[in-house]
Amino acid sequence: MATPTAPIEIIDADYYQNNGYPFHIWDKLRKDSPVAYCEHPNLVPFYAISRYQDIVEISRQPMLFESAPLLVVQPQRMAEQQIRSIINMDPPDHRSYRKIMSKYFTKKRLNESQPQMDLVAEQILDAVAAKGQEVDFVNEVSKILPLAVIAELLGLPMEDRDQFFQWTNEVVGALDPDFAREDGTQGTELALKAIQEVFEYCTAFADERRKNPTDDLTSVLANAKIDGEYLPPFELLSYIFILIIAGNETTRNATSGGMLALMEHPEQMQYAIEHPEALDNMVEEIVRWTSPIIHFCRTPNKDVTLHGVNIKAGEHIAMFYPSANRDDSVFTDPYKFDILRTPNQHLGYGIGEHLCLGAHLARIELRAIFKGVLNRVQNVELTSQPDRLKSSLIGGIKSLPVKMDFAA
C-alpha cells in the first residue's frame, strides 16, 4: 500500500504569508491521511501528523519520539543543532535543565505578578491613546508587553531590548524579505548570523552575572549547576536565547491574532466587554484559535507504525498544532470562535514532556492586555488587511493596522 502524501503547502512559508493557515488541507489529511509524507524541494522531508490524539500520544513518549535530532522542518544545511535548550533536549537532560527554571514559572509565583502586568498593559494603552486613533496594533501593543516582561525577567538592559526584538524577528522570520539586513543578508544566513550575535552578546552578559549575580533569571542560569558543574557554554547560551524567543514571539502573535479574531467576531467582543468574568475562557480560546506555533518535529529512535504507515528510526515527523486545535473529534464546532468554549484542552502550549515552560506567563500577559483593551476601547476596526509573516514555524502577524476609539 502506497504511503499517503501531503502537499507542500503545509510547510511552505510563502503559502502561510499569502493565505494564512491551510486548514482545508489539514481537514482532508485528518480525515483521509493522518500520517502523510511530505517532500519540499528546499527542506528536510518529514511525515505530517495532523490529528489531535496522535500528537498527544507522540508528545507523551519522549523516550521514543526524540526532540534533539530535529526541532523544526528546515533547510538540510541547518539540520545540525544551532541551539541546545530545553525545547530540543531529551530525557534525562531535559528534566535536569527544566528543573533549573521551573520554580520561577509556577502559577502561584506568576499570579502574584498579575497586578504589575495589568499596570504595564494600562501604560501601553495610555501611550496608544495619546498617539491618536489609527495605530499598528502589533508595534504599539502586541510586541511591547511580552518583550518587556521577558527582558525584565532576564535582566536585559533597557537600551538593548530593541536589538533583541530584531534578533528574534531575524531568527523566526529569516525567510521574510522584510527582515533582510541592509547588506542583503537573509534566509538561512540571516538566522545563523542572528543566533551567533545573540550568543556573542549573552556570553559577556552571562559572565558578568556569574561574577556579580543579581535577582534576574540570567544570574540563576549563569550560576546553576547540574551534577556539581556549571552549565556548558553552549547550553547556557541556548537557554537564555530560547527564553527570549519563546517569551517574545508566541505571546506577541497570540495577542495580534486574538485582536483580529475579536474584530472578526464583534458579537464575541461585545459579550467579553459585558462579561469580564469570561476573560480567562477568552484567553484559552484565543490561544486555540491562533495556535501561534505551527509545528514541531520529533524523530523516533526505532521503527514505528502509525495508522498503517511505517516510519523508520531516524526519519522525522512534524506535528501540526493548528490542525489538532481544529480537530472535530475533540472540539465541537471547531471553526467557531467561542470565548465560552469549555472544555478547551487545546494544544497551543504543547503537551507532555515539552509542555511550554512559560505557558502560565503567557496567560497572564494575555489576560492583562485584553483586560485593558476590553475595559477601555469602545470600538476597534481594521483599516487595512493584516501583513502576515513569511514562516512555516510561527503563525505571525507583522502589522495589524487598526482604528481604536477609547472611552473618555
Beta strands, then each sheet from edge to edge (+ up, - down):
strand 1: 35-38
strand 2: 46-49
strand 3: 65-66
strand 4: 134-136
strand 5: 225-226
strand 6: 229-230
strand 7: 295-300
strand 8: 304-306
strand 9: 309-311
strand 10: 317-320
strand 11: 377-382
strand 12: 387-388
strand 13: 397-399
strand 14: 401-406
sheet 1: 1+ 2- 10- 7+ 3-
sheet 2: 4+ 14- 11+
sheet 3: 5+ 6-
sheet 4: 8+ 9-
sheet 5: 12+ 13-
end
